[in-house]
Amino acid sequence: MKELKYLNKYLKKYWLKLFVGIIITIIARIFSLVMPSYVNKSIKAVEDFLSGTISKPEAKDVLLEYILIIVGAALLSALFTFLMRQTIINVSRYIEYDLKNEVFDHYQFLNLNFYKRNRIGDLMNRISEDVGQVRMYAGPAIMYGIQTLTLFVCLIPLMFIKAPTIAMYTLIPLPILSVLIYQISKIIHKRSTKVQEYLSTLSTFTQESFSGVSVIKAYGLEPQINAELKGLAIEGKDTSMSLAKVNAWFFPLMILLIGISNIFVIYIGGKQYLAGEIESIGIIAEFILYVNMLTWPVAVVGWLTSIVQRAEASQKRINEFLKEQPTIKNEIEKLTPLKGKIEFKNVSFKYEDTEITALKNVSFTIEAGESVAFLGKTGSGKSTILDLVSRLYDVTSGEILIDDVPITQLNLNSLRSAIGAVPQDAFLFSDTIENNIRFGKENADKNEIVAVAKKAVVHENIMGFTKQYETILGERGITLSGGQKQRVSIARALLKDPEIYLFDDCLSAVDTETEEEILTNLKNASSDKTTLIVSHRVSSAKNTDKIIVLESGSILQEGTHDELNNSEGYYKELFLDQLSDKD
């Protein structure tokens, strides 16, 4: 139960609803206890009539009164049972909603390293399947637990008051049941954890398979993927069956033990009735009803144990992620408008997951409104510079200044609000093209969206679709070509109109003619904005104010296009190679 203590803050939040629900539950159970007693009285009234103690009209009146009481109590019990579910079960849904939001919010604050260590399917499973298991603890487990406790507290003393000997024999199986439940619950806890871990593996596999379906088809890997899924299905069947086999012991054992209790009631009660130790055979009927009323609570004990064990296993998995703390925190409250000056001072950076040193003592200054291109071979550290400017990572050593202020002393929201980033791998959501572009500015109207689409040279492509800007894109924008996705991403960044633009090789999938047109539009649109462009093409860099050439994480060359073209080195070789390719 240690892991489930995390939910106490939610139980406190909704304590009033829970308190009302508990009171209603107790009232519902008390009304349900009325029926057995009046069944006993009804049978005794029949016995009195048969023995001549009361007349037939009197017997009818008494029976009618008792029947009305039984029906009334049953209806009131049903009404309060309905209200009980409307309070306690609703609270569990509120807790589920709050917990899902908490987990999702926490996910958004975690660093990129967290997402490199964990698979998407596992993240999804913890926020859906695991939270669902926890909800069962916060709702049905509490509700049925209170029901069971109320019945035991009220019913067992009542049974001993009515007939102590019958009550004693009737309750003999319960301690045996408690021992069995304790032993079985330990096994359930272990196997529940394995089931949840398996579901995470399955979610990851299916999510990756659906996302990569085009690659699977292109390589003809359908038989291999099917075989892997079949293996996972077999593993899942075995894991779930091992848990189901343990759970399967509960109800048969309970039915057996309840049956034994009924036998005790009939045998011991019959003997006492024949010996004249109890005044009416109705006591036997009353106790049979009591035993049957105990059937569900006793059965629920096992079910509740299973729910609690599953919930604890799930909450433990949720807590593992909730305990993860982001290394990049927004500790500065003051919002600061930025102009766009960027300075790197002896910056070095090493990726934690791969131990690769991406940058080594890099220093440069970019004035506000200046455009700078970063060129270099793959793995030279170009994209890392953009990630550090966005503060997706913190430097290993050195310092980054924005407007002469250390980047760590800036409000994170201010920083990222001032940046319009177009990543190397353009990501689009499964939404309309219009909403994908509007992602850069939520309150933008249609005219603004069309204007930036024209600047990104994607407007004509969009108008060629049947639904134009209302076209729904597939997952990750699969409906569009690579070049179209990149241009929609550029339009999104332009719409935001930030102080700093970060373009990470975002024209790699477009032809040179379209690239030239887009670059001209970008230069006009961002003439007074700080612009950082990462590219493998000299054509993307030659019109910028400055070019920085990187190699193995260090600055190899720095200068304007003309300066670098007139000197020996990587840039001139790249320029001449691409010039000859163009010819």
Phi, psi and omega in degrees: 000355183300315183294326184285351177297339179300332182280354183302326181294328177284323178296324176291323181299321183251030187298325183293314178298319179295319180298314178298318179298321179293317178299315179298320179299315180297317180297317180299317181291323180297317178297326180291338180281350182290321188302308183303320181298319182280339170294317177300315181294325179294317179295321179295323178297321178295317178299318179296322178294316181295328180276355178085009181291324178232157181279169181297314178299321179296319179298318179297316181297317180296314180297319179297318178298314181294321180297317179296321178296316180298313180296316180299316179296320179296317179295317179295321177298318178296318180298312181291331175296319177298313180296325178300314180292325180291339179263300187291315180294323176297322178299320180297326177290322177297317180296319177301315179299313181295318183292319177298318178295321180296314180297315181296316178299320180294320177305319185291336181268351181282152185283168181298330179299326178299317182285340174283332181275335186241147183269148185300319181301322179292319178299317181294320182294323181290329181273348180246289185296313183293318178295325177298320177294322179293323178301323179298327177288319184285348181238276183305321181296317178293315184298308182288332176296316178295319177303311183296314180298318180299315180297316180297316183294321183274319191281315185297313175299321179298320180296319180290328176293319183289310183203092186302318183295312179299318181298318182297313180292325181296324186269000180304318183294340187297314177300323178298318180297320181298318179296316180297318180298317181300317181292317183290326183297326179295321178291320180300318182302314181295316184286331176296319178299318179295322179296316180295320177296321178296317180299325176295316179298316180296317179299318180296314182298313182292320180298316180291323180294317179292319180293325182258027185298327180293321178292318179301316180291319182297325181264003179062041185265011183305314179299321181292317179296318178298321179294319178295319179295321178298319178298318177295321180296318179296316178299318179296319179298314182295319180294315181291323179294324179296324176286319181297325181296323178289314179299329183294343179286334189300297189295317176302319179296320182291318178298320178298312183292324176293321177299318178298320178299318178297320178298316177300317181300312183292316184290305183293317180296320179298316179298317181292325179293316179295328180276356179077017181279339173238144191280338184217145176292345177298335177300320180296315178298318180298317181289327175297320176294321178298316180298315179293329175292329178282344183303308182293314178301318179293320178295323181295331180305314178295316181296318179297321178299316178298316180298314182297318180295317178296315181297320180295318178298319180290316181295327177298318179293322178294317182298329179303319180279324180293336178281345177294127180249133178292138177281335177260108185243148178270082187267350180261119184278328186291125176280131184235120175292137184251149178261326174120008176286134183232132179224128174256128179240103177049049184278128171236148180212134177235132178286129183295320187286328183250348184063022178273130176275108186274328180227143181228108175049052181273129178225132174195165178229133177239117180286157178300133180086358181271147177251133183226136177252140177247120180241160178158170180290166177300132180086012182277347176108012183297306182295329179299322179300316179295320179296325179288325177295322177283353185057041169286335172227159171257149184295151175284319175209164184091196184207143174245131179244136173242119185055041177067014177246131177307136185299332180286347180258013177257146172297128186298324179292321177298315181299307186285335175291335181272004184241135171245109187252136172242104185288165179298318177259095185300124181251125176238149183270160177283074183211186178289158176299319180301314181290330176294321177287320181296344179305333178284340180201103191298327185265015182289142177268175185298323181297319178296320181295316179296321181298314181287330176295324177292319178297326179275004178056043178236355183301313182298321177298317181295317181294341178283345177281152182302315182261006176052238184288347178268008179296127178277127180272151174284180182303133181058024176074029186297342179295330184264159174285170181300316180294322179294320178298317180297320182287325174296322178294322177295317178300320178300316180292320180296323180296326181293331179051059183276180176275336183230128175254135175237108180250109185259088178048046189271007178240017184294336185258010179248157180286166186295325180294313177295321178301316181298318180294317180296316181299321177297315179295321179295320181297320179290319183287331185243029183299327180254015181250149173286125186233124176246123182241124172257130183203162171255357183254132176294328181300331179282343189251336192294338181264006179278163181291329183211149177234132176241121180259126181250149173211124179053038175085003179238157178282121181267315180217155178207134179161188176278172179301314182295319180297314182289328181289335180269000178244161180280149176145187186301317185297315181295320179297318179295318180297314181293321179297314182288331177292319179290326177296321181293320178294000000 
